[in-house]
Amino acid sequence: MANITRFDPFLARLDPFGDSFEDVFRRMLRPARWEVEGAPAEIKVDVEESDKAYTVKAEIPGVKKEDINVQIDGNIVSITAEAKREKEVKEKGKVIRSERYYGSLMRSFSLGHDVNEAEASAKYADGVLELTLPKKTTAAARKLAVQ
């Protein structure tokens, strides 16, 4: 004979792989997180390596190129940007909603080799920052003769 069980929608939402009653209630009591529409969350980065250089593509949409700063210190690359967005919704000449977002974005990462800052270049087009970072040539090891 089949067992008949009562379906409880509250219990059906629990994750069978780890959520306990305490976890569910803790989540319910946490303050809600509001996000501004269109606010950039982070800088997404793709890094490609060749024998002589790194190519970095960073997505920074909606930012002017004057507001982007790239800093190289050895093998550490830091990208910072100032994002400014304003949105105003009007209906029949009256402002219904006005939203603004001003914030800083930052991304820092290290590469396997030091970068030759003098030959590095940067381009920004269509919301994508492309960095060409040549590897610094290391001096060949030299054996000293002991006298």
Buried (B, 14 or more C-beta within 10 A) or exposed (E): EEEEEEEEEEEEEBEEEEEEEEEBEEEEEEEEEEEEEEBBEEBEBEBEBEEEBBEBEBBBEEBEEEBBEBEBEEBEBEBBBBBEBEEEEEEEEEEEEEEEBEEEBEBEEEBEBBBBEEEBEBEBEEEBBBBEBBBBEEEEEEEEEEE
